[in-house]
Amino acid sequence: MNLDKLGERLRHIRRVKKFRLSDVARLVPCSESMLSKIETGRIIPSLHLLQRITMVLDITTAELFDNSNESAVLIYKKGSRSNVQLGDSENHGLILQRLIPFSRGRILNANIHIISPGSGNGGELKHIGEEVGFVLEGQIELTVGNEVYLLNAEDSFFFESHIPHRYRNIGKTVARVLWVNSPIV
């Protein structure tokens, strides 16, 4: 999904739920200007900010990418997976390469997180579910609760999603992490 469609979908959901921009801004909290720029595709939100917005709108982050028309069997050939860019657009921040398109009723959410040096998810997340990951390349710092873990290529991890967590690329090259979890609520 491109940036314009993400913003359009957020605006549509906000309007359907009869929220004013100022209501969402107050509850997130962030400025109305920031929300307006996200809705018009001029700013790419971090995963952390996106989660706060979706919590206020009472949807899951995964629901933004709902493709309910999808078949029970999905095949993505090399180069055909959709990418969702989040965070800083200048250095590509965080790109989520979708492995499973979200659809209501699916239990899993899976992406390859492509993380530029110095970038990360933008802040602490927590939600219901479980997470498992495998570092394909690069190096990340994963913080779960009060523990900080340095992970390199071929390291894996698991944690319960209700524990506050965040991550960032602490290396000098792009990090790629296969990440599977229950959809973010």
ZIGI-V572645 format. One record per backbone hydrogen bond with DSSP energy under -0.5 kcal/mol. CO is the residue of the C=O (numbers start at 1). NH is the residue of the N-H. E is the energy in kcal/mol with one decimal. If there is no record, write none. Layout:
# ZIGI-V572645
co:CO nh:NH e:E
co:CO nh:NH e:E
This chain:
# ZIGI-V572645
co:2 nh:6 e:-2.0
co:3 nh:7 e:-2.3
co:4 nh:8 e:-2.7
co:5 nh:9 e:-2.6
co:6 nh:10 e:-2.4
co:7 nh:11 e:-2.7
co:8 nh:12 e:-2.6
co:9 nh:13 e:-2.6
co:10 nh:14 e:-2.6
co:11 nh:15 e:-2.5
co:12 nh:16 e:-2.8
co:13 nh:17 e:-2.1
co:14 nh:19 e:-2.6
co:15 nh:18 e:-1.5
co:20 nh:24 e:-1.9
co:21 nh:25 e:-2.6
co:22 nh:26 e:-2.1
co:23 nh:27 e:-1.9
co:24 nh:28 e:-2.2
co:25 nh:29 e:-0.8
co:25 nh:30 e:-2.1
co:31 nh:35 e:-2.0
co:32 nh:36 e:-2.8
co:33 nh:37 e:-2.3
co:34 nh:38 e:-2.0
co:35 nh:39 e:-2.8
co:36 nh:40 e:-1.8
co:37 nh:42 e:-2.6
co:37 nh:43 e:-1.3
co:38 nh:41 e:-1.2
co:43 nh:45 e:-0.6
co:45 nh:87 e:-2.1
co:46 nh:50 e:-2.7
co:47 nh:51 e:-2.4
co:48 nh:52 e:-1.8
co:49 nh:53 e:-2.4
co:50 nh:54 e:-2.6
co:51 nh:55 e:-2.2
co:52 nh:56 e:-1.8
co:53 nh:57 e:-2.1
co:54 nh:59 e:-2.4
co:55 nh:58 e:-0.9
co:60 nh:63 e:-0.5
co:60 nh:64 e:-0.6
co:61 nh:64 e:-1.3
co:62 nh:65 e:-1.8
co:63 nh:66 e:-1.6
co:65 nh:102 e:-0.5
co:67 nh:70 e:-2.3
co:75 nh:77 e:-0.6
co:77 nh:80 e:-2.6
co:82 nh:98 e:-2.4
co:83 nh:85 e:-0.5
co:84 nh:96 e:-3.1
co:86 nh:94 e:-2.3
co:93 nh:116 e:-2.7
co:94 nh:86 e:-3.6
co:95 nh:97 e:-0.7
co:95 nh:114 e:-3.2
co:96 nh:84 e:-2.3
co:96 nh:98 e:-0.8
co:97 nh:112 e:-2.0
co:102 nh:67 e:-3.1
co:103 nh:106 e:-2.3
co:107 nh:183 e:-0.6
co:109 nh:181 e:-2.9
co:110 nh:99 e:-2.6
co:110 nh:100 e:-1.4
co:111 nh:113 e:-0.6
co:111 nh:179 e:-3.1
co:112 nh:97 e:-2.7
co:112 nh:114 e:-0.6
co:113 nh:115 e:-0.7
co:113 nh:177 e:-2.2
co:114 nh:95 e:-2.4
co:114 nh:116 e:-0.5
co:115 nh:175 e:-2.6
co:116 nh:119 e:-2.3
co:119 nh:169 e:-3.2
co:121 nh:48 e:-2.0
co:125 nh:165 e:-2.6
co:129 nh:161 e:-2.1
co:129 nh:162 e:-0.5
co:130 nh:182 e:-1.5
co:131 nh:159 e:-1.9
co:132 nh:180 e:-3.1
co:133 nh:157 e:-2.1
co:134 nh:136 e:-0.7
co:134 nh:178 e:-2.7
co:135 nh:154 e:-3.6
co:137 nh:176 e:-2.5
co:138 nh:153 e:-0.7
co:139 nh:170 e:-0.9
co:139 nh:171 e:-1.0
co:140 nh:142 e:-0.6
co:140 nh:151 e:-3.0
co:141 nh:143 e:-0.5
co:141 nh:168 e:-1.7
co:142 nh:144 e:-0.5
co:142 nh:149 e:-3.1
co:143 nh:166 e:-2.0
co:144 nh:147 e:-2.0
co:147 nh:144 e:-2.2
co:149 nh:142 e:-2.9
co:149 nh:151 e:-0.6
co:151 nh:140 e:-2.4
co:152 nh:155 e:-2.3
co:155 nh:135 e:-2.9
co:157 nh:133 e:-2.2
co:159 nh:131 e:-2.5
co:160 nh:163 e:-1.7
co:161 nh:127 e:-1.8
co:164 nh:145 e:-3.4
co:165 nh:125 e:-3.0
co:166 nh:143 e:-2.8
co:167 nh:121 e:-1.9
co:168 nh:141 e:-3.0
co:168 nh:170 e:-0.7
co:169 nh:118 e:-2.0
co:175 nh:115 e:-3.1
co:176 nh:136 e:-2.3
co:176 nh:137 e:-1.7
co:177 nh:113 e:-3.2
co:177 nh:179 e:-0.6
co:178 nh:134 e:-2.2
co:179 nh:111 e:-2.5
co:180 nh:132 e:-2.8
co:181 nh:109 e:-2.6
co:184 nh:61 e:-0.8
co:184 nh:62 e:-0.7
